[in-house]
Amino acid sequence: PPEAQEAESGEPSPDEAEATFEEFPFEGPSPQQRFGARFKVIEELGTGTLGTVYKVFDKAMEREQALKAVKPEISQKAEAFEGFARELKVERGIVHKNIARIFELNMVKGTPFITMEYVAGRDLRSLLKERKRLPILEAFSIAKQLFSGLAQAHRVGALHLDLRPENIIIDKEGTAKIMDLGVARLFRAKGIIRPVAGMPQYMSPEQLAGLEADGRSDIFAVGAILYEMLTGNLPPVGET
């Protein structure tokens, strides 16, 4: 069971995570700042649709983690984040080598934040910018890993719905990790981001039409990513 896996791995429960967190500044941190007594910022990793990601050291768990501080314009809807820790329970329970684990989603002083597994490596987007196309075997290896991770997620009812090269990390061993599993789905369900917010090049037709999506939309996204890895281009699109 997810609860048993979580206990064995030593991850904090949502209640424990909330109890050990102390302070979180509304403004974005800079390196060497601290999030209260628990997190020390090591470096900024990048900025995405939802916010800025930092590499931090978690003193409570004695390890490095990734921490995403949600953008101020999104956090203005902070009241919508109530209950997110409970809603992410399924995603938090998934243990798979091709999915970066989400540890907690919390809100302190009006600013939401997400902590997740820190993966040392490069995102697929930077690899594609540098190399344009990937060798067939390497592209197939990455796609196979993405499908493996998604299969596990879909078995327990978790969807990604925002899969793109920017949120796929490849480590030094060639292992692909899916980041932000379930986060976009929850943000859309709460009305925090628009139903079709994201990169349309990787979104299925039903997502673009604002219709209800399921696991097949994630499969569509991996298909588009595989096409791009092999050809150096995005799949052909229509005029509308």
C-alpha positions in Angstrom: 0.0 0.0 0.0 1.2 3.6 -0.6 1.1 4.2 3.2 3.4 1.3 3.8 5.8 2.3 1.1 5.9 5.8 2.5 6.6 4.5 6.0 9.4 2.2 4.8 11.0 5.1 2.8 11.1 7.3 5.8 9.1 10.2 4.1 7.1 12.5 6.4 3.3 12.2 6.4 1.4 15.3 5.5 0.7 16.0 9.2 4.4 15.5 10.1 5.5 17.7 7.2 3.2 20.5 8.3 4.3 20.2 11.9 8.0 20.5 11.2 7.7 23.5 8.9 8.2 26.9 10.5 8.5 29.9 8.3 8.2 30.7 4.6 8.9 34.2 3.2 6.4 35.6 0.7 9.2 37.1 -1.5 11.4 34.7 -3.5 14.5 33.6 -1.7 18.1 34.0 -2.8 20.9 31.4 -2.3 21.9 30.8 1.3 18.6 32.0 2.6 16.5 29.7 4.8 12.9 28.8 4.7 12.5 29.0 8.5 14.7 26.5 10.4 14.0 23.6 8.1 15.1 24.4 4.5 18.3 26.1 3.4 18.4 27.3 -0.2 21.4 26.0 -2.2 20.7 27.4 -5.6 18.0 28.4 -8.0 17.2 25.7 -10.6 14.8 27.5 -12.9 11.4 29.1 -13.4 8.4 27.4 -14.9 4.7 28.0 -15.4 3.8 27.7 -11.7 6.8 29.2 -10.0 10.5 29.1 -9.3 12.3 25.9 -8.3 15.2 25.8 -5.8 17.6 23.2 -4.7 17.3 23.1 -0.9 18.7 21.1 2.0 16.0 19.8 4.3 17.4 19.6 7.8 14.4 17.5 9.1 15.1 14.7 6.5 18.8 15.4 6.2 18.9 15.4 2.4 18.6 17.7 -0.6 15.2 18.3 -2.1 13.7 20.5 -4.8 11.3 23.2 -3.6 8.9 25.0 -5.9 7.8 28.4 -4.7 4.5 29.3 -6.4 4.4 32.6 -8.3 2.8 35.5 -6.5 0.1 36.0 -9.2 -0.9 32.4 -8.7 -0.6 32.5 -4.9 -3.2 35.3 -4.8 -5.7 32.4 -5.1 -4.1 30.9 -2.0 -7.4 30.0 -0.4 -7.9 27.4 -3.2 -4.8 25.5 -1.9 -6.7 24.3 1.2 -6.7 20.5 1.3 -4.1 20.1 -1.4 -1.9 17.9 0.8 -4.8 15.4 1.1 -5.6 15.6 -2.6 -2.0 14.7 -3.5 -2.0 11.6 -1.4 -2.2 9.3 -4.4 0.7 11.0 -6.2 2.7 11.1 -3.0 2.3 7.3 -2.6 3.7 6.5 -6.0 7.2 5.0 -5.8 8.7 4.4 -9.3 12.2 5.0 -10.6 10.9 7.1 -13.5 8.8 9.4 -11.4 10.2 12.1 -9.1 8.4 11.8 -5.8 6.3 14.7 -4.4 6.7 15.0 -0.7 4.3 17.8 0.3 2.3 20.8 -0.9 1.7 23.3 1.8 1.0 27.0 2.4 2.5 29.3 4.9 1.8 33.0 5.2 -0.2 33.0 2.0 2.5 31.5 -0.1 2.1 27.9 -1.4 5.1 25.7 -2.0 5.8 22.2 -3.2 8.7 19.9 -2.1 9.8 17.0 -4.3 12.6 14.7 -5.0 15.7 16.4 -6.2 17.1 14.9 -9.4 20.6 15.8 -10.4 20.7 16.0 -14.2 19.5 18.0 -17.2 16.0 18.5 -18.5 15.2 17.1 -21.8 14.6 20.5 -23.3 18.2 21.5 -22.7 19.4 18.3 -24.3 17.3 18.8 -27.4 18.4 22.4 -27.7 22.0 21.3 -27.6 21.8 18.2 -29.8 18.7 18.9 -31.9 17.9 15.1 -32.4 18.7 12.1 -30.3 20.0 8.7 -31.6 17.1 6.2 -32.1 18.1 3.9 -29.3 18.5 6.8 -26.8 15.1 8.3 -27.8 13.4 5.0 -27.5 15.0 4.4 -24.1 13.7 7.7 -22.8 10.2 7.1 -24.3 10.1 3.6 -22.8 10.9 5.0 -19.3 8.3 7.6 -19.6 5.7 5.1 -20.6 6.8 2.8 -17.7 6.4 5.6 -15.2 3.0 6.7 -16.6 1.7 3.1 -16.6 2.3 3.0 -12.8 0.7 6.4 -12.3 -2.3 5.5 -14.4 -2.8 2.2 -12.6 -3.5 4.2 -9.4 -5.5 6.9 -11.1 -2.8 9.7 -11.2 -2.5 11.8 -14.3 0.1 14.3 -15.4 -1.6 16.4 -18.1 1.4 18.7 -18.6 4.1 16.4 -19.8 6.7 18.2 -22.0 10.6 18.2 -22.3 10.9 20.9 -19.6 9.6 18.6 -16.9 11.5 15.5 -17.8 15.0 15.2 -16.1 17.7 12.9 -17.4 20.3 11.9 -14.9 23.9 10.9 -15.5 23.0 7.2 -15.8 20.4 8.0 -18.5 17.4 7.5 -16.2 14.4 9.7 -17.1 12.4 11.2 -14.3 8.9 12.7 -14.7 8.5 15.8 -12.6 5.4 17.5 -11.2 3.1 14.4 -11.5 -0.5 15.5 -10.8 0.3 19.1 -9.9 -1.1 20.6 -13.2 -4.3 18.5 -12.9 -5.0 19.7 -9.4 -4.2 23.3 -10.2 -6.6 23.2 -13.2 -9.3 21.5 -11.1 -9.1 24.3 -8.6 -9.3 26.9 -11.2 -5.9 28.3 -10.3 -4.7 27.9 -13.9 -6.8 27.8 -17.1 -7.9 24.4 -18.3 -5.8 24.7 -21.4 -2.8 26.4 -19.9 0.4 24.9 -20.9 2.2 24.1 -24.2 -0.3 23.2 -26.8 2.3 21.4 -29.0 2.2 18.5 -26.4 -1.5 18.6 -25.5 -4.1 16.2 -26.9 -7.0 17.5 -28.9 -9.4 16.9 -26.0 -7.3 19.0 -23.7 -7.2 21.8 -26.2 -10.9 21.6 -26.6 -11.3 21.9 -22.8 -12.9 18.4 -22.6 -12.3 15.9 -19.8 -8.9 14.2 -20.3 -7.6 10.8 -19.1 -4.4 8.8 -19.3 -4.5 8.8 -23.1 -3.7 12.5 -23.1 -0.4 11.7 -21.3 0.3 9.0 -23.9 -0.3 11.6 -26.7 2.2 13.9 -25.0 4.9 11.2 -24.9 4.2 10.5 -28.6 4.8 14.2 -29.4 8.0 14.2 -27.3 9.3 11.0 -29.1 8.6 12.6 -32.5 10.6 15.6 -31.4 13.5 13.5 -30.1 13.7 11.6 -33.4 13.2 14.4 -35.9 14.3 17.6 -34.1 10.9 19.1 -34.8 7.4 19.2 -33.3 4.7 17.1 -34.9 2.9 18.9 -37.8 -0.1 21.0 -36.7 -3.1 22.4 -38.5 -3.9 26.1 -39.0 -6.2 26.1 -35.9 
